[in-house]
Amino acid sequence: MDEINIIQNNSQNDNQSNINPMEPQNYPKKNNDICFLPSRFNEEAPTFFKILLFLVGFLGLQLVAIPVTIFLTFFIIDETLLIALVNFISYVLGFGGIILLLSLFQKGKFFKIAFSGFKKKNTYIWGILLLGLALLVQTIISIISTAILNGMNYKGSYVSQNEQSIEDILSSGYAVLMIVPVVLFAPIIEEFTYRIGLIDSIGKKNRLRGLIFSSLIFGLLHFNGFTILLEILFGPILQEAGVSLADGTIKDLLRQLLVEVLNLPIYILMGACLGLAYLITGDISASILAHALNNTLSVVISFVSGTASLSYFIPDIFVKLANLSLSPYFNSFMFFINK
């Protein structure tokens, strides 16, 4: 019996050693996965690696942006150029950090896994379908929020300071500094940060829980209302310290906060649709594709809406959606740029 067990164990070890790490494995489908396909990242990548991707993609960009901003303020007076350069440099470094991690960890195994999905038809089918769903949901929510603000006779801007800054860059001579990172770098950085970094860390065994949590975090990280709320609550104290987080009267700030709150579901549901693209296909390439197409479409709409001969054909609601889609990482360091 001992000899038989030894032979069986050796046979199992031989079979495992012959597994090609680049070939998809058949993992058991868990009951709570609903219709989600297994992901090789989720099954094979260690949790610490997924968390590291999140930290590099989110915290790393924030930490890079602050010193870069402080340094550039000594040389650049033009605020629009300053914001564009900070955004560009932060994204280049963040993209480099993500690619470096994927290339070095386990001899680039997960780099190959991540981008091999672009060879599959499902990547394009589901990426486009879920992008369409995201745009539909965004349009419905934007129509509702616009109706609410119009019903209140709101006369201010329907977009946040972050989105207004991006719109200023796209309409300036520095647009290329925004377009390149938004279209090329942001989809890769954000998908590895929020989908792999959060969904696979929190929802390794419960994919639905990971999807919900990551979508909420994705939305809240794009929410600019916290600074407005701090200004409302602690404005006098902040002013004594020489700090101003937002401008306007209490009434103005409350209206700005309402705009942020009404826009928050758009970010949350956009994160959910991108997460679904990953979970339904089991390939992060599907969500990267959907994200890249969304950002590209947003840039195109922004440019077309600024062209007098073409803007007539673009409803205001779609221009608003374009602005909302282009606010990746400004929330944490806009204060350092403007003050």
Contacts in CASP RR format, 6 or more apart in sequence:
PFRMAT RR
TARGET T0000
AUTHOR 0000-0000-0000
METHOD contacts of the structure
MODEL  1
MDEINIIQNNSQNDNQSNINPMEPQNYPKKNNDICFLPSRFNEEAPTFFK
ILLFLVGFLGLQLVAIPVTIFLTFFIIDETLLIALVNFISYVLGFGGIIL
LLSLFQKGKFFKIAFSGFKKKNTYIWGILLLGLALLVQTIISIISTAILN
GMNYKGSYVSQNEQSIEDILSSGYAVLMIVPVVLFAPIIEEFTYRIGLID
SIGKKNRLRGLIFSSLIFGLLHFNGFTILLEILFGPILQEAGVSLADGTI
KDLLRQLLVEVLNLPIYILMGACLGLAYLITGDISASILAHALNNTLSVV
ISFVSGTASLSYFIPDIFVKLANLSLSPYFNSFMFFINK
19 25 0 8 1.000
21 109 0 8 1.000
22 109 0 8 1.000
22 112 0 8 1.000
22 113 0 8 1.000
22 116 0 8 1.000
24 40 0 8 1.000
25 40 0 8 1.000
25 43 0 8 1.000
25 44 0 8 1.000
27 38 0 8 1.000
27 43 0 8 1.000
29 38 0 8 1.000
30 205 0 8 1.000
30 207 0 8 1.000
32 205 0 8 1.000
32 206 0 8 1.000
32 207 0 8 1.000
32 208 0 8 1.000
33 207 0 8 1.000
33 208 0 8 1.000
34 207 0 8 1.000
34 208 0 8 1.000
35 280 0 8 1.000
36 207 0 8 1.000
36 279 0 8 1.000
36 280 0 8 1.000
36 282 0 8 1.000
37 279 0 8 1.000
37 280 0 8 1.000
37 281 0 8 1.000
37 282 0 8 1.000
38 282 0 8 1.000
39 200 0 8 1.000
39 278 0 8 1.000
39 279 0 8 1.000
39 282 0 8 1.000
39 283 0 8 1.000
39 284 0 8 1.000
40 113 0 8 1.000
40 282 0 8 1.000
41 50 0 8 1.000
41 110 0 8 1.000
41 113 0 8 1.000
41 114 0 8 1.000
41 196 0 8 1.000
41 200 0 8 1.000
41 284 0 8 1.000
42 199 0 8 1.000
42 200 0 8 1.000
42 203 0 8 1.000
42 204 0 8 1.000
42 207 0 8 1.000
44 110 0 8 1.000
44 113 0 8 1.000
45 110 0 8 1.000
45 196 0 8 1.000
45 200 0 8 1.000
47 201 0 8 1.000
47 204 0 8 1.000
49 101 0 8 1.000
49 105 0 8 1.000
49 110 0 8 1.000
50 196 0 8 1.000
50 197 0 8 1.000
50 200 0 8 1.000
50 201 0 8 1.000
51 197 0 8 1.000
51 201 0 8 1.000
52 101 0 8 1.000
53 98 0 8 1.000
53 101 0 8 1.000
53 192 0 8 1.000
53 193 0 8 1.000
53 196 0 8 1.000
53 197 0 8 1.000
54 193 0 8 1.000
54 194 0 8 1.000
54 196 0 8 1.000
54 197 0 8 1.000
54 198 0 8 1.000
54 201 0 8 1.000
56 94 0 8 1.000
56 97 0 8 1.000
56 98 0 8 1.000
56 101 0 8 1.000
56 193 0 8 1.000
57 94 0 8 1.000
57 97 0 8 1.000
57 98 0 8 1.000
57 189 0 8 1.000
57 190 0 8 1.000
57 192 0 8 1.000
57 193 0 8 1.000
58 193 0 8 1.000
58 221 0 8 1.000
60 94 0 8 1.000
61 90 0 8 1.000
61 91 0 8 1.000
61 93 0 8 1.000
61 94 0 8 1.000
61 189 0 8 1.000
61 329 0 8 1.000
62 329 0 8 1.000
62 332 0 8 1.000
62 333 0 8 1.000
64 89 0 8 1.000
64 90 0 8 1.000
64 93 0 8 1.000
64 94 0 8 1.000
65 86 0 8 1.000
65 90 0 8 1.000
65 329 0 8 1.000
65 332 0 8 1.000
65 333 0 8 1.000
65 336 0 8 1.000
66 333 0 8 1.000
66 336 0 8 1.000
68 85 0 8 1.000
68 86 0 8 1.000
68 89 0 8 1.000
68 90 0 8 1.000
69 82 0 8 1.000
69 86 0 8 1.000
69 333 0 8 1.000
69 336 0 8 1.000
69 337 0 8 1.000
70 336 0 8 1.000
72 82 0 8 1.000
72 85 0 8 1.000
72 86 0 8 1.000
73 82 0 8 1.000
76 82 0 8 1.000
76 85 0 8 1.000
79 337 0 8 1.000
79 338 0 8 1.000
80 165 0 8 1.000
80 168 0 8 1.000
80 169 0 8 1.000
80 172 0 8 1.000
80 174 0 8 1.000
81 172 0 8 1.000
81 174 0 8 1.000
82 337 0 8 1.000
83 165 0 8 1.000
83 168 0 8 1.000
83 169 0 8 1.000
83 330 0 8 1.000
83 334 0 8 1.000
83 337 0 8 1.000
84 169 0 8 1.000
84 172 0 8 1.000
84 174 0 8 1.000
84 177 0 8 1.000
84 178 0 8 1.000
85 174 0 8 1.000
85 177 0 8 1.000
86 333 0 8 1.000
86 337 0 8 1.000
87 169 0 8 1.000
87 177 0 8 1.000
87 178 0 8 1.000
87 181 0 8 1.000
87 329 0 8 1.000
87 330 0 8 1.000
88 177 0 8 1.000
88 178 0 8 1.000
88 180 0 8 1.000
88 181 0 8 1.000
90 329 0 8 1.000
91 181 0 8 1.000
91 185 0 8 1.000
91 186 0 8 1.000
91 189 0 8 1.000
91 328 0 8 1.000
91 329 0 8 1.000
92 181 0 8 1.000
92 185 0 8 1.000
94 185 0 8 1.000
94 189 0 8 1.000
95 181 0 8 1.000
95 184 0 8 1.000
95 185 0 8 1.000
95 188 0 8 1.000
95 189 0 8 1.000
98 188 0 8 1.000
98 189 0 8 1.000
98 192 0 8 1.000
98 193 0 8 1.000
99 111 0 8 1.000
99 188 0 8 1.000
102 108 0 8 1.000
102 110 0 8 1.000
102 111 0 8 1.000
102 114 0 8 1.000
102 192 0 8 1.000
103 111 0 8 1.000
114 192 0 8 1.000
114 284 0 8 1.000
114 285 0 8 1.000
115 285 0 8 1.000
116 283 0 8 1.000
116 285 0 8 1.000
117 123 0 8 1.000
117 283 0 8 1.000
117 285 0 8 1.000
117 286 0 8 1.000
118 285 0 8 1.000
118 289 0 8 1.000
120 281 0 8 1.000
120 283 0 8 1.000
120 285 0 8 1.000
122 281 0 8 1.000
122 283 0 8 1.000
122 286 0 8 1.000
123 281 0 8 1.000
123 283 0 8 1.000
123 285 0 8 1.000
123 286 0 8 1.000
123 289 0 8 1.000
124 289 0 8 1.000
126 277 0 8 1.000
126 280 0 8 1.000
126 281 0 8 1.000
126 286 0 8 1.000
127 277 0 8 1.000
127 281 0 8 1.000
127 286 0 8 1.000
127 287 0 8 1.000
127 289 0 8 1.000
127 290 0 8 1.000
127 293 0 8 1.000
128 289 0 8 1.000
128 290 0 8 1.000
128 293 0 8 1.000
130 273 0 8 1.000
130 274 0 8 1.000
130 276 0 8 1.000
130 277 0 8 1.000
130 280 0 8 1.000
130 286 0 8 1.000
130 290 0 8 1.000
131 273 0 8 1.000
131 277 0 8 1.000
131 290 0 8 1.000
131 293 0 8 1.000
131 294 0 8 1.000
133 273 0 8 1.000
134 269 0 8 1.000
134 270 0 8 1.000
134 271 0 8 1.000
134 273 0 8 1.000
134 274 0 8 1.000
134 290 0 8 1.000
134 294 0 8 1.000
135 294 0 8 1.000
135 297 0 8 1.000
135 321 0 8 1.000
137 266 0 8 1.000
137 269 0 8 1.000
137 270 0 8 1.000
137 273 0 8 1.000
138 266 0 8 1.000
138 269 0 8 1.000
138 270 0 8 1.000
138 321 0 8 1.000
138 324 0 8 1.000
139 317 0 8 1.000
139 318 0 8 1.000
139 321 0 8 1.000
141 262 0 8 1.000
141 265 0 8 1.000
141 266 0 8 1.000
141 269 0 8 1.000
142 266 0 8 1.000
142 317 0 8 1.000
142 320 0 8 1.000
142 321 0 8 1.000
142 324 0 8 1.000
143 317 0 8 1.000
144 262 0 8 1.000
145 158 0 8 1.000
145 259 0 8 1.000
145 262 0 8 1.000
145 263 0 8 1.000
146 158 0 8 1.000
146 317 0 8 1.000
146 320 0 8 1.000
148 262 0 8 1.000
149 158 0 8 1.000
149 258 0 8 1.000
149 259 0 8 1.000
149 262 0 8 1.000
152 255 0 8 1.000
154 255 0 8 1.000
154 258 0 8 1.000
154 259 0 8 1.000
156 255 0 8 1.000
157 164 0 8 1.000
157 259 0 8 1.000
158 259 0 8 1.000
158 320 0 8 1.000
159 167 0 8 1.000
159 259 0 8 1.000
159 263 0 8 1.000
159 320 0 8 1.000
159 323 0 8 1.000
159 324 0 8 1.000
160 224 0 8 1.000
160 225 0 8 1.000
160 256 0 8 1.000
160 259 0 8 1.000
160 260 0 8 1.000
160 263 0 8 1.000
160 327 0 8 1.000
161 224 0 8 1.000
161 246 0 8 1.000
161 334 0 8 1.000
162 224 0 8 1.000
162 327 0 8 1.000
162 330 0 8 1.000
162 331 0 8 1.000
162 334 0 8 1.000
163 323 0 8 1.000
163 324 0 8 1.000
163 326 0 8 1.000
163 327 0 8 1.000
164 323 0 8 1.000
165 330 0 8 1.000
165 334 0 8 1.000
166 178 0 8 1.000
166 323 0 8 1.000
166 326 0 8 1.000
166 327 0 8 1.000
166 330 0 8 1.000
167 302 0 8 1.000
167 323 0 8 1.000
167 326 0 8 1.000
169 175 0 8 1.000
169 177 0 8 1.000
169 178 0 8 1.000
170 178 0 8 1.000
170 179 0 8 1.000
170 299 0 8 1.000
170 302 0 8 1.000
170 303 0 8 1.000
170 326 0 8 1.000
171 306 0 8 1.000
178 326 0 8 1.000
179 299 0 8 1.000
182 295 0 8 1.000
182 298 0 8 1.000
182 299 0 8 1.000
182 326 0 8 1.000
182 328 0 8 1.000
183 292 0 8 1.000
183 295 0 8 1.000
183 296 0 8 1.000
183 299 0 8 1.000
184 292 0 8 1.000
186 291 0 8 1.000
186 295 0 8 1.000
186 328 0 8 1.000
187 288 0 8 1.000
187 289 0 8 1.000
187 291 0 8 1.000
187 292 0 8 1.000
187 295 0 8 1.000
188 288 0 8 1.000
190 218 0 8 1.000
190 291 0 8 1.000
190 328 0 8 1.000
191 274 0 8 1.000
191 278 0 8 1.000
191 284 0 8 1.000
191 287 0 8 1.000
191 288 0 8 1.000
191 291 0 8 1.000
192 284 0 8 1.000
194 214 0 8 1.000
194 217 0 8 1.000
194 218 0 8 1.000
194 271 0 8 1.000
194 274 0 8 1.000
195 214 0 8 1.000
195 274 0 8 1.000
195 275 0 8 1.000
195 278 0 8 1.000
195 284 0 8 1.000
195 287 0 8 1.000
196 284 0 8 1.000
197 214 0 8 1.000
198 210 0 8 1.000
198 213 0 8 1.000
198 214 0 8 1.000
198 217 0 8 1.000
198 218 0 8 1.000
199 207 0 8 1.000
199 210 0 8 1.000
199 211 0 8 1.000
199 213 0 8 1.000
199 214 0 8 1.000
199 275 0 8 1.000
199 278 0 8 1.000
199 279 0 8 1.000
202 209 0 8 1.000
202 210 0 8 1.000
202 213 0 8 1.000
202 214 0 8 1.000
203 209 0 8 1.000
203 210 0 8 1.000
203 211 0 8 1.000
203 213 0 8 1.000
207 279 0 8 1.000
211 272 0 8 1.000
211 275 0 8 1.000
211 276 0 8 1.000
211 279 0 8 1.000
212 272 0 8 1.000
214 271 0 8 1.000
214 275 0 8 1.000
215 268 0 8 1.000
215 269 0 8 1.000
215 271 0 8 1.000
215 272 0 8 1.000
215 275 0 8 1.000
216 268 0 8 1.000
218 267 0 8 1.000
218 268 0 8 1.000
218 270 0 8 1.000
218 271 0 8 1.000
218 274 0 8 1.000
219 264 0 8 1.000
219 267 0 8 1.000
219 268 0 8 1.000
219 270 0 8 1.000
219 271 0 8 1.000
220 264 0 8 1.000
221 331 0 8 1.000
222 267 0 8 1.000
222 327 0 8 1.000
222 328 0 8 1.000
222 331 0 8 1.000
223 260 0 8 1.000
223 264 0 8 1.000
223 267 0 8 1.000
223 331 0 8 1.000
224 260 0 8 1.000
224 331 0 8 1.000
224 334 0 8 1.000
225 256 0 8 1.000
225 257 0 8 1.000
225 260 0 8 1.000
225 261 0 8 1.000
227 245 0 8 1.000
227 246 0 8 1.000
227 331 0 8 1.000
227 335 0 8 1.000
228 245 0 8 1.000
228 246 0 8 1.000
228 253 0 8 1.000
228 256 0 8 1.000
228 257 0 8 1.000
228 260 0 8 1.000
229 257 0 8 1.000
230 238 0 8 1.000
230 245 0 8 1.000
231 238 0 8 1.000
231 244 0 8 1.000
231 245 0 8 1.000
231 246 0 8 1.000
231 253 0 8 1.000
232 250 0 8 1.000
232 253 0 8 1.000
232 254 0 8 1.000
232 257 0 8 1.000
235 245 0 8 1.000
238 244 0 8 1.000
238 245 0 8 1.000
243 339 0 8 1.000
244 339 0 8 1.000
245 335 0 8 1.000
246 253 0 8 1.000
246 256 0 8 1.000
263 324 0 8 1.000
266 321 0 8 1.000
266 324 0 8 1.000
267 324 0 8 1.000
270 294 0 8 1.000
270 325 0 8 1.000
273 290 0 8 1.000
274 287 0 8 1.000
274 290 0 8 1.000
274 291 0 8 1.000
275 287 0 8 1.000
277 286 0 8 1.000
277 287 0 8 1.000
277 289 0 8 1.000
277 290 0 8 1.000
278 284 0 8 1.000
278 286 0 8 1.000
278 287 0 8 1.000
280 286 0 8 1.000
294 325 0 8 1.000
295 325 0 8 1.000
295 326 0 8 1.000
297 322 0 8 1.000
297 325 0 8 1.000
298 321 0 8 1.000
298 322 0 8 1.000
298 323 0 8 1.000
298 325 0 8 1.000
298 326 0 8 1.000
299 322 0 8 1.000
299 326 0 8 1.000
301 314 0 8 1.000
301 318 0 8 1.000
301 319 0 8 1.000
301 321 0 8 1.000
301 322 0 8 1.000
302 319 0 8 1.000
302 322 0 8 1.000
302 323 0 8 1.000
302 326 0 8 1.000
304 310 0 8 1.000
304 311 0 8 1.000
304 313 0 8 1.000
304 314 0 8 1.000
305 311 0 8 1.000
305 314 0 8 1.000
305 318 0 8 1.000
305 319 0 8 1.000
305 322 0 8 1.000
END
